[in-house]
Amino acid sequence: MADSDIYEVGGIRTTGLITGEGPALLLLHGFAGSWAEWQPHIDALARHFKVYAPTLPGHGDSSPIPDYSLKVARQLFHAFLDREGLDKVMLIGQSMGGLLALDFALNSPARVSKLVVMDSAGLGREIHWGLRLLSLPLLGELVLDLVWPRVRPSLARLLRDTCLPGEAFDGTWQGRGGMARLLRTGVDLRGQKLSVKDQLSGLRVPTLIVWGERDPLFPLSQAGAAHRSIPGSQLHVLRGAGHCPGPEHMEELNRVILEFLLER
């Protein structure tokens, strides 16, 4: 596996990984993650695709931005594809990355050939109460800055340790105040503020939805509703998995994703 790279997209300093050869595949990690979130998948995917795994703005060593809206994210993805000379990509998004991937595919379907969303945000109001509390002004910063050593073990257990492995977990939280601000873009006390669920019937990109059966952040019912709304979509439930698949699910997950992406 290649080392992470540093490059600029739209004037924003971004870290990430580009590896493999073949059709372009863009991986979008979740909230508080980094490109390293994809380490268990990259070797398998890079045998068939040229994999682009950026660390999103405001995460890890990538630059923060003043506006974390979906519109700005779309602009950055267009700039990234243009920078790499890519007319079209396959997209995989996990959690927050799933929302960004869905939004991009809905608004720019000509640039997305296939879409995989894993335990995606943006498909309903319901979300874990802990993230609702972290979205509160001042409280979020206080918890993340002062109580982080105690929060981290609980969050690691919640996410089954696999979304934020090793150094990715520490590096992404260097700017904890910024992370609280980013969280507030999509979450408040009532739950998720950003949603694309009412637009899903118009999605015309081949779509695979993957969901952990025991996801404590987003209920499995959101996956079922999205599957029914997206024409021709596929749904795969990882039995016993949480918000992120554990090591015991990696072989199954990689197989399911590759079967979908390689299907003609």
C-alpha positions in Angstrom: 0.0 0.0 0.0 1.3 3.4 -0.9 1.9 6.1 1.7 -0.6 9.0 2.0 -0.1 11.9 -0.3 -0.6 15.7 0.1 -2.3 17.7 -2.7 -4.5 20.7 -3.2 -8.1 20.7 -4.4 -9.7 24.1 -5.0 -7.0 25.8 -2.9 -7.6 23.4 0.1 -4.8 21.3 1.4 -5.9 17.7 1.4 -4.2 14.4 2.5 -5.1 11.0 1.2 -4.2 8.0 -0.8 -4.2 7.3 -4.6 -3.3 3.7 -5.5 -4.1 1.0 -8.0 -5.0 1.0 -11.7 -8.3 0.7 -13.5 -11.7 2.6 -13.4 -11.7 5.4 -10.9 -13.2 4.7 -7.5 -13.6 7.5 -4.9 -13.9 6.6 -1.2 -15.6 9.1 1.2 -15.1 8.4 4.9 -17.4 9.2 7.8 -17.5 12.0 10.4 -14.3 12.2 12.5 -12.6 9.7 10.1 -9.8 9.9 7.6 -8.5 8.1 4.5 -7.1 5.5 6.9 -10.6 4.3 7.6 -10.4 2.4 4.3 -7.3 0.5 5.1 -9.0 -2.9 5.4 -10.5 -2.4 1.9 -7.9 -0.7 -0.2 -5.8 -3.7 -1.1 -8.8 -5.6 -2.4 -10.2 -2.7 -4.3 -6.9 -1.6 -5.8 -6.6 -4.9 -7.6 -9.5 -3.8 -9.9 -9.7 0.0 -9.6 -7.7 3.2 -9.3 -8.6 4.1 -5.7 -8.9 7.7 -4.6 -9.2 8.0 -0.8 -9.0 11.6 0.4 -9.2 12.9 3.9 -12.2 15.3 3.8 -11.7 19.0 4.8 -11.7 19.6 8.5 -10.5 16.1 9.2 -7.0 14.8 10.1 -4.3 16.9 8.4 -6.7 18.3 5.7 -7.5 22.0 5.9 -10.7 23.2 7.5 -13.2 25.2 5.5 -15.6 27.9 6.7 -18.7 26.2 5.1 -19.4 22.5 5.3 -22.6 22.6 3.3 -23.6 20.0 0.8 -23.3 22.6 -2.0 -19.6 23.3 -1.1 -18.9 19.5 -0.9 -20.3 19.1 -4.4 -18.1 21.9 -5.7 -15.1 20.3 -4.1 -15.8 16.9 -5.6 -16.2 18.5 -9.0 -12.9 20.3 -8.6 -11.2 17.0 -7.5 -12.5 15.1 -10.5 -11.5 17.9 -12.8 -8.0 18.0 -11.2 -7.6 14.3 -11.8 -9.0 14.4 -15.3 -11.9 12.1 -14.5 -15.3 12.4 -16.3 -16.9 9.8 -14.1 -16.2 7.8 -11.0 -17.6 5.0 -8.9 -18.4 6.2 -5.4 -18.4 4.6 -1.9 -19.4 6.6 1.1 -19.6 5.5 4.7 -21.8 7.3 7.3 -21.3 11.1 6.6 -19.5 10.1 3.4 -22.6 8.2 2.4 -24.7 11.4 2.6 -22.1 13.3 0.6 -22.0 10.5 -2.0 -25.8 10.4 -2.3 -26.1 14.1 -2.7 -23.4 14.2 -5.4 -25.0 11.4 -7.3 -28.4 13.0 -7.1 -27.1 16.4 -8.3 -24.4 15.1 -10.8 -25.5 11.7 -12.0 -23.5 12.0 -15.2 -20.3 11.9 -13.1 -21.2 8.8 -11.1 -21.3 5.4 -12.7 -22.1 3.3 -9.5 -22.8 4.2 -5.9 -22.3 2.2 -2.7 -23.5 3.7 0.6 -22.6 2.2 4.0 -24.7 3.0 7.1 -25.3 6.4 5.5 -26.3 9.6 7.2 -29.0 11.7 5.6 -31.8 9.1 5.4 -34.0 10.1 8.3 -34.1 12.2 11.5 -33.1 9.5 13.9 -29.6 9.4 15.2 -27.8 8.4 18.4 -28.6 10.7 21.4 -24.8 11.2 22.1 -24.3 12.9 18.8 -27.3 15.1 19.5 -25.8 16.3 22.7 -22.4 16.9 21.1 -24.1 19.2 18.6 -25.0 21.7 21.4 -23.0 24.9 21.4 -20.3 25.1 24.0 -21.2 21.6 25.3 -19.8 20.0 22.2 -16.5 21.8 22.5 -16.3 21.2 26.3 -16.8 17.5 25.9 -14.4 17.2 23.0 -11.7 19.4 24.5 -11.9 18.5 28.2 -13.5 15.1 28.5 -12.1 13.5 25.3 -9.9 10.9 27.1 -13.1 9.5 28.6 -15.2 9.9 25.5 -12.8 8.1 23.2 -13.1 4.6 24.7 -16.9 4.9 24.6 -16.9 6.1 21.0 -14.5 3.4 20.0 -16.8 0.7 21.5 -19.8 2.3 19.8 -18.1 2.3 16.4 -16.5 -1.2 17.0 -13.1 0.4 16.7 -12.9 -0.2 13.0 -14.1 3.2 11.6 -11.2 5.0 13.2 -8.3 2.7 13.5 -5.1 3.6 15.2 -3.5 6.8 14.2 -6.6 7.9 12.2 -8.5 8.2 15.5 -6.1 10.5 17.1 -5.1 12.6 14.1 -8.7 13.5 13.1 -9.4 15.0 16.5 -6.6 17.5 16.5 -9.2 20.2 15.7 -12.0 19.3 18.1 -13.7 22.7 18.0 -13.9 22.4 14.3 -15.3 18.9 14.5 -18.1 20.2 16.8 -18.9 22.9 14.2 -19.0 20.4 11.4 -21.3 18.1 13.5 -23.7 21.0 13.9 -24.0 21.4 10.2 -26.0 18.1 10.1 -27.2 17.4 13.6 -29.1 19.2 16.3 -31.1 18.0 19.4 -33.9 16.8 17.2 -31.6 14.6 15.2 -30.3 14.8 11.6 -30.9 18.1 9.9 -29.7 17.2 6.4 -31.7 14.6 4.5 -31.9 13.4 0.9 -34.6 10.7 1.6 -37.3 12.7 -0.3 -35.1 12.8 -3.4 -34.2 9.2 -3.6 -36.9 8.1 -6.0 -35.1 10.3 -8.6 -31.8 8.6 -8.2 -30.8 7.1 -11.5 -27.4 5.7 -10.5 -27.0 1.9 -9.8 -26.9 1.8 -6.0 -25.9 -0.7 -3.3 -26.9 -0.1 0.3 -24.9 -1.8 3.0 -25.9 -1.6 6.6 -24.9 -3.1 10.0 -27.8 -5.0 11.5 -27.1 -3.5 14.9 -26.1 0.0 13.9 -26.6 2.2 17.0 -26.3 5.5 15.2 -28.7 5.0 12.3 -31.5 2.4 12.5 -31.7 -0.4 10.0 -35.2 0.8 9.1 -33.6 3.8 7.3 -31.7 1.4 5.0 -34.9 -0.5 4.2 -36.8 2.8 3.4 -34.0 4.0 1.1 -33.9 0.6 -0.7 -37.6 0.8 -1.4 -37.2 4.4 -2.6 -34.2 4.0 -4.9 -35.2 2.4 -8.2 -33.3 -0.9 -8.8 -31.2 -0.6 -5.7 -29.6 -3.5 -3.8 -29.6 -3.9 0.0 -27.1 -6.0 1.9 -27.4 -6.3 5.7 -24.2 -7.3 7.7 -25.6 -9.6 10.4 -24.3 -8.7 13.9 -22.4 -5.6 12.6 -22.6 -2.2 14.2 -22.2 1.2 12.6 -18.9 0.0 11.2 -18.1 -3.6 10.2 -15.8 -5.5 12.5 -12.9 -7.5 11.3 -15.1 -10.6 11.1 -17.2 -8.9 8.4 -14.4 -7.5 6.2 -14.2 -10.5 3.8 -18.0 -10.5 3.3 -18.1 -6.7 2.9 -15.2 -6.6 0.3 -16.9 -9.5 -1.6 -20.3 -7.8 -1.7 -18.8 -4.5 -2.8 -16.6 -6.0 -5.5 -19.4 -8.1 -6.9 -21.6 -5.0 -7.3 -18.9 -2.8 -8.7 -17.6 -5.4 -11.2 -21.1 -6.4 -12.3 -21.8 -5.3 -15.9 
